[in-house]
Amino acid sequence: QKCLSHYFPNGSQTPCTYYYYSPVKMSTTASTAPIRLAFSESDRILEKSSTTSEATTPTSARPSSISISSYYDLNTVIVKICQILTNTTNTTTTNTTTNTATITPRTFRIALQVPIPNLNDAQPLINLLTSRMSTAHPSLHFHSFILGDSGCCPDLVGARHLDADVLVQVGTSCVSEFQGMPLIRAPGRMPMDVSRLAEGVRGRGLEGVEGLVVLLDPSYEHHGAEVASALPEFNVVVCEAGAEADDPDNAGAPCPPVHSRAPLGGFIVPPSASPDSPCIYVGPAGKRLDQILLPRPDVLHFDPASGELMECEGKGIKRRFYLANAIKRAFTIGILVTSQTPSTRSRITRLESI
């Protein structure tokens, strides 16, 4: 009872409300749930409500009908890890007294960065990955662990602190520039009804255009060939998100300029695509769509969950515009740097010199 009490300066003692968070199940020990606030564009509180319903188990981002191995494409992940293993050797210790050599199996450490929507799959994913890697390479020891950072940027600092040999980023990511160790992304393979996308494109009257640029979210990249074949009358250019840094030959090489790698919200658009071609983003609404809308406000959005092709409202862009105007009244500006990459450091140096 003493641990659950909060003492105020006036000497009164009031029981403290506390909450417990688990990646698998969230529950509260109090009878009431936390107060929820709804804000307007000017940060004014529009609504304050409280609910007494019990918290439910968070649903996984993976559909229950798809196995973990198929959803995260573990076969491809294991093949990429095996490519990195070509530079891995066991440690040999020579005893000068007996003139004998002892081979110590090397421990290969795999760091997994798992976002909160995918935490339910974390432990089964580690078990499958470690088991299959141990079967493929019985002469090595494999140790897999989950990083504490569940953000969208690769947690290079956490992986280095734990002496990881490779970083596997699971689920949604910002596909930001990365350098420092081999990186493998496993965004998940979400299902999609490509016929609904084809119907929506034909219903827009886009016949006769020079080409059609389709930006596939990483979770839908495996539908690229199907999308191109479903629209044969269009010169479809399928674009994927930024390249990985999982190639051991390029892991230490300098990254190319950002404008040549990711000119459109993190997507690689080939020079053959006309800048006047209609552009469609396939994926959920969110920050990635907002990044695309900044240079291309005319982008159409196909939501695979609803199966509708629609024009973008750009709520995130409106919010960004409001904050950009509000910051003009600030005297001191703080900049939060989320990742230290060569291009980021050059930008920081430039900002400090202004």
C-alpha positions as CSV (number, residue, x, y, z in Angstrom):
1,Q,0.0,0.0,0.0
2,K,2.9,2.4,0.7
3,C,4.3,1.8,-2.8
4,L,0.9,2.6,-4.3
5,S,0.5,5.9,-2.5
6,H,1.4,9.4,-3.5
7,Y,2.4,11.9,-0.8
8,F,1.5,15.5,-1.4
9,P,3.4,18.4,0.3
10,N,0.5,19.2,2.6
11,G,0.8,15.7,4.2
12,S,-2.4,14.2,2.8
13,Q,-2.2,10.7,1.4
14,T,-4.1,9.7,-1.7
15,P,-4.1,6.3,-3.4
16,C,-2.3,6.4,-6.7
17,T,-3.9,5.1,-9.9
18,Y,-1.5,2.9,-11.8
19,Y,-1.6,1.0,-15.1
20,Y,0.2,-2.1,-16.4
21,Y,1.2,-2.5,-20.0
22,S,2.1,-5.8,-21.7
23,P,2.8,-6.3,-25.4
24,V,0.3,-9.2,-25.4
25,K,-2.5,-8.0,-23.2
26,M,-3.2,-4.5,-21.8
27,S,-5.3,-4.2,-18.7
28,T,-5.8,-1.6,-15.9
29,T,-6.1,-2.1,-12.2
30,A,-8.3,0.9,-11.9
31,S,-12.0,0.9,-12.4
32,T,-11.9,3.7,-14.9
33,A,-10.0,4.0,-18.2
34,P,-7.6,7.0,-18.9
35,I,-9.2,10.2,-20.1
36,R,-9.2,10.7,-23.8
37,L,-8.7,14.1,-25.3
38,A,-9.6,15.2,-28.9
39,F,-7.6,18.3,-30.2
40,S,-8.4,20.8,-32.9
41,E,-5.9,22.1,-35.5
42,S,-5.0,24.9,-33.1
43,D,-4.4,22.4,-30.2
44,R,-7.6,23.3,-28.4
45,I,-9.4,20.6,-26.5
46,L,-12.6,19.8,-28.4
47,E,-13.7,16.8,-26.4
48,K,-12.8,15.1,-23.1
49,S,-14.3,11.7,-22.5
50,S,-13.7,8.7,-20.3
51,T,-14.8,5.1,-20.8
52,T,-15.2,2.3,-18.3
53,S,-14.9,-0.5,-20.8
54,E,-12.2,-3.0,-20.1
55,A,-9.2,-2.9,-22.5
56,T,-9.0,-5.7,-25.0
57,T,-6.1,-7.6,-26.4
58,P,-4.5,-5.7,-29.2
59,T,-5.0,-7.3,-32.6
60,S,-2.0,-8.3,-34.7
61,A,-1.1,-6.6,-37.9
62,R,-0.9,-10.1,-39.5
63,P,-4.2,-11.6,-40.7
64,S,-5.0,-14.7,-38.8
65,S,-5.4,-16.7,-42.0
66,I,-1.7,-16.2,-43.0
67,S,1.0,-18.1,-41.2
68,I,4.0,-16.3,-39.7
69,S,6.4,-17.9,-42.1
70,S,4.4,-16.8,-45.1
71,Y,3.5,-13.4,-43.9
72,Y,7.1,-12.3,-43.1
73,D,8.6,-14.3,-46.0
74,L,11.0,-16.1,-43.7
75,N,12.5,-18.0,-46.7
76,T,13.8,-14.8,-48.2
77,V,15.0,-13.5,-44.8
78,I,17.0,-16.7,-44.1
79,V,18.5,-16.6,-47.6
80,K,19.7,-13.0,-47.0
81,I,21.1,-14.0,-43.6
82,C,23.0,-16.9,-45.2
83,Q,24.5,-14.5,-47.6
84,I,25.9,-12.4,-44.7
85,L,27.1,-15.7,-43.1
86,T,29.6,-16.2,-45.9
87,N,31.9,-13.8,-44.1
88,T,31.4,-15.5,-40.7
89,T,34.0,-17.9,-39.5
90,N,34.5,-19.9,-36.2
91,T,37.2,-18.9,-33.7
92,T,40.3,-21.2,-33.6
93,T,42.4,-21.2,-30.5
94,T,45.8,-22.9,-30.5
95,N,47.3,-24.4,-27.3
96,T,51.1,-23.9,-27.5
97,T,51.8,-26.6,-24.9
98,T,50.0,-29.5,-26.6
99,N,50.1,-28.0,-30.0
100,T,46.4,-28.6,-30.5
101,A,43.8,-26.4,-32.0
102,T,40.3,-25.9,-30.5
103,I,37.5,-24.6,-32.7
104,T,35.0,-22.5,-30.9
105,P,31.6,-22.1,-32.7
106,R,30.9,-18.5,-33.3
107,T,27.7,-17.0,-31.9
108,F,25.8,-15.1,-34.7
109,R,23.5,-12.5,-33.1
110,I,20.3,-11.5,-34.8
111,A,18.5,-8.3,-33.6
112,L,14.8,-8.0,-34.4
113,Q,13.1,-4.6,-34.3
114,V,9.4,-5.2,-33.9
115,P,6.7,-2.5,-33.9
116,I,3.9,-2.6,-31.4
117,P,1.2,-3.9,-33.9
118,N,3.5,-6.9,-34.6
119,L,4.5,-7.8,-31.0
120,N,2.2,-10.7,-30.8
121,D,4.3,-12.4,-33.5
122,A,7.6,-11.6,-31.9
123,Q,8.3,-14.7,-29.8
124,P,7.0,-17.2,-32.5
125,L,9.1,-15.4,-35.1
126,I,12.2,-15.6,-33.0
127,N,11.7,-19.3,-32.4
128,L,11.1,-20.0,-36.1
129,L,14.1,-17.9,-37.2
130,T,16.5,-19.4,-34.7
131,S,15.4,-23.0,-35.3
132,R,15.7,-22.8,-39.1
133,M,19.0,-21.0,-39.0
134,S,20.4,-23.6,-36.6
135,T,19.3,-26.3,-38.9
136,A,20.8,-24.7,-41.9
137,H,24.1,-24.0,-40.1
138,P,24.6,-26.5,-37.3
139,S,28.2,-25.4,-36.8
140,L,27.2,-22.0,-35.6
141,H,25.3,-20.8,-32.5
142,F,22.5,-18.4,-33.2
143,H,21.1,-15.9,-30.7
144,S,18.0,-13.8,-31.5
145,F,16.6,-11.0,-29.4
146,I,14.1,-8.2,-29.6
147,L,15.2,-4.6,-29.4
148,G,13.3,-2.2,-27.1
149,D,12.9,0.4,-29.9
150,S,9.6,-0.1,-31.8
151,G,9.9,3.0,-33.9
152,C,10.0,3.2,-37.7
153,C,13.7,4.1,-38.0
154,P,16.3,1.2,-37.7
155,D,17.7,1.1,-34.2
156,L,21.4,1.0,-35.1
157,V,22.5,2.1,-31.6
158,G,20.6,-0.6,-29.8
159,A,21.8,-3.3,-32.2
160,R,25.4,-2.2,-31.8
161,H,25.1,-2.1,-28.0
162,L,24.1,-5.8,-28.1
163,D,26.8,-6.6,-30.6
164,A,24.4,-7.8,-33.3
165,D,25.6,-9.1,-36.6
166,V,22.4,-8.3,-38.5
167,L,19.3,-6.2,-37.9
168,V,16.0,-7.5,-39.1
169,Q,13.3,-4.8,-39.1
170,V,9.8,-6.3,-38.9
171,G,6.6,-4.6,-39.9
172,T,6.1,-1.0,-41.0
173,S,9.2,1.2,-41.4
174,C,10.0,4.6,-42.8
175,V,12.6,3.0,-45.2
176,S,15.0,5.7,-44.2
177,E,18.6,5.8,-45.2
178,F,20.7,3.3,-43.2
179,Q,24.3,2.5,-42.8
180,G,26.5,0.7,-40.3
181,M,25.5,-2.9,-40.4
182,P,23.5,-5.3,-42.6
183,L,19.8,-4.6,-42.5
184,I,17.0,-6.9,-43.7
185,R,13.4,-5.6,-43.8
186,A,10.4,-7.9,-43.4
187,P,7.4,-5.7,-43.7
188,G,4.9,-8.5,-44.1
189,R,2.9,-9.6,-47.1
190,M,-0.6,-8.2,-46.9
191,P,-3.4,-9.5,-49.2
192,M,-4.9,-7.2,-51.8
193,D,-7.7,-7.5,-54.4
194,V,-5.9,-6.3,-57.5
195,S,-9.1,-6.4,-59.5
196,R,-10.6,-3.6,-57.4
197,L,-7.6,-1.5,-58.2
198,A,-8.0,-2.1,-61.9
199,E,-11.7,-1.2,-61.8
200,G,-10.9,2.0,-59.9
201,V,-8.2,3.0,-62.4
202,R,-10.5,2.3,-65.4
203,G,-13.3,4.2,-63.7
204,R,-11.1,7.3,-63.5
205,G,-10.9,7.6,-67.3
206,L,-7.1,7.5,-67.4
207,E,-6.9,6.0,-70.9
208,G,-4.4,7.5,-73.3
209,V,-2.0,8.7,-70.6
210,E,1.7,8.3,-71.2
211,G,2.2,6.0,-68.3
212,L,0.9,5.1,-64.9
213,V,3.2,5.3,-61.8
214,V,2.1,2.9,-59.0
215,L,3.8,3.3,-55.6
216,L,3.5,0.1,-53.7
217,D,3.8,0.2,-49.9
218,P,6.4,-2.4,-48.7
219,S,3.6,-4.6,-47.4
220,Y,2.2,-4.9,-50.9
221,E,5.4,-5.0,-53.0
222,H,4.8,-8.7,-53.8
223,H,1.7,-7.7,-55.9
224,G,3.8,-5.7,-58.3
225,A,3.7,-8.1,-61.2
226,E,0.0,-8.8,-60.7
227,V,-0.7,-5.0,-60.8
228,A,1.1,-4.6,-64.1
229,S,-0.6,-7.6,-65.7
230,A,-4.0,-6.4,-64.5
231,L,-3.6,-3.1,-66.4
232,P,-2.2,-4.1,-69.8
233,E,-3.5,-1.1,-71.6
234,F,-1.5,1.2,-69.4
235,N,2.3,1.6,-69.4
236,V,2.5,0.8,-65.7
237,V,5.7,1.7,-63.8
238,V,5.7,-0.1,-60.5
239,C,7.9,1.6,-57.8
240,E,9.1,0.2,-54.6
241,A,10.4,1.8,-51.4
242,G,14.1,2.6,-50.8
243,A,16.7,-0.1,-51.1
244,E,17.9,-2.1,-48.2
245,A,21.4,-2.1,-46.7
246,D,21.5,-5.9,-46.3
247,D,24.1,-6.5,-49.0
248,P,27.4,-7.2,-47.1
249,D,29.4,-5.8,-50.1
250,N,27.6,-2.5,-49.8
251,A,27.1,-2.3,-46.0
252,G,30.1,0.0,-45.5
253,A,29.8,1.9,-48.8
254,P,28.7,5.5,-48.8
255,C,25.0,5.9,-49.5
256,P,24.0,7.8,-52.7
257,P,22.4,11.2,-52.4
258,V,18.9,11.2,-51.0
259,H,17.4,12.9,-54.0
260,S,18.6,10.2,-56.3
261,R,17.6,7.3,-54.0
262,A,14.2,8.4,-52.8
263,P,12.8,11.3,-54.8
264,L,9.1,10.7,-53.9
265,G,8.3,9.9,-50.3
266,G,10.9,7.1,-50.0
267,F,10.1,5.5,-53.3
268,I,12.5,4.8,-56.1
269,V,11.0,6.3,-59.3
270,P,13.0,5.4,-62.5
271,P,14.0,8.2,-64.8
272,S,11.9,6.6,-67.6
273,A,8.7,7.6,-65.8
274,S,7.3,10.8,-67.0
275,P,6.8,13.5,-64.3
276,D,3.3,14.2,-65.8
277,S,2.2,10.6,-65.5
278,P,-0.7,9.9,-63.0
279,C,0.5,8.5,-59.7
280,I,-1.3,6.1,-57.4
281,Y,-0.2,5.1,-53.9
282,V,-1.2,1.6,-52.8
283,G,-1.2,1.2,-49.0
284,P,-2.7,2.5,-45.8
285,A,-3.1,6.2,-45.1
286,G,-0.4,7.6,-42.8
287,K,3.0,9.4,-42.7
288,R,4.2,7.7,-45.9
289,L,1.3,9.1,-47.8
290,D,1.8,12.6,-46.4
291,Q,5.5,12.5,-47.5
292,I,4.3,11.6,-51.1
293,L,1.7,14.4,-51.0
294,L,4.3,17.1,-50.3
295,P,5.9,17.0,-53.8
296,R,2.8,15.4,-55.5
297,P,-0.5,16.7,-54.1
298,D,-2.4,15.1,-57.1
299,V,-1.6,11.5,-56.1
300,L,-4.5,9.1,-56.0
301,H,-4.8,6.7,-53.0
302,F,-5.9,3.1,-53.2
303,D,-6.7,1.7,-49.8
304,P,-6.4,-2.1,-50.0
305,A,-8.5,-2.5,-46.8
306,S,-11.6,-0.8,-48.3
307,G,-10.8,-1.5,-52.0
308,E,-11.5,2.1,-53.0
309,L,-9.4,4.4,-55.2
310,M,-9.9,8.0,-54.0
311,E,-8.4,11.4,-54.0
312,C,-6.3,12.4,-51.0
313,E,-7.7,14.8,-48.4
314,G,-4.3,15.6,-47.1
315,K,-5.2,16.1,-43.4
316,G,-1.6,15.5,-42.4
317,I,-0.5,18.2,-44.9
318,K,-2.9,20.7,-43.5
319,R,-1.6,20.0,-40.0
320,R,2.0,20.4,-41.3
321,F,1.0,23.7,-42.9
322,Y,-0.5,25.0,-39.6
323,L,2.6,24.0,-37.6
324,A,4.9,25.6,-40.2
325,N,3.1,28.9,-39.8
326,A,3.0,28.6,-36.0
327,I,6.8,28.0,-35.8
328,K,7.4,31.4,-37.4
329,R,6.5,33.0,-34.0
330,A,9.1,30.9,-32.2
331,F,12.4,32.4,-30.9
332,T,14.1,29.1,-30.1
333,I,13.8,26.1,-32.3
334,G,14.8,22.6,-31.2
335,I,15.5,19.9,-33.8
336,L,15.2,16.2,-32.8
337,V,17.6,14.0,-34.8
338,T,16.3,10.4,-34.9
339,S,19.1,8.7,-36.8
340,Q,22.7,9.6,-37.5
341,T,23.4,8.9,-41.2
342,P,26.0,10.6,-43.5
343,S,23.3,12.7,-45.1
344,T,21.8,13.6,-41.8
345,R,25.1,14.8,-40.4
346,S,25.8,16.9,-43.4
347,R,22.4,18.6,-42.9
348,I,23.0,19.2,-39.3
349,T,26.4,20.8,-40.1
350,R,24.6,23.0,-42.6
351,L,21.9,24.1,-40.1
352,E,24.5,24.9,-37.5
353,S,26.3,27.1,-39.9
354,I,23.3,29.2,-40.8
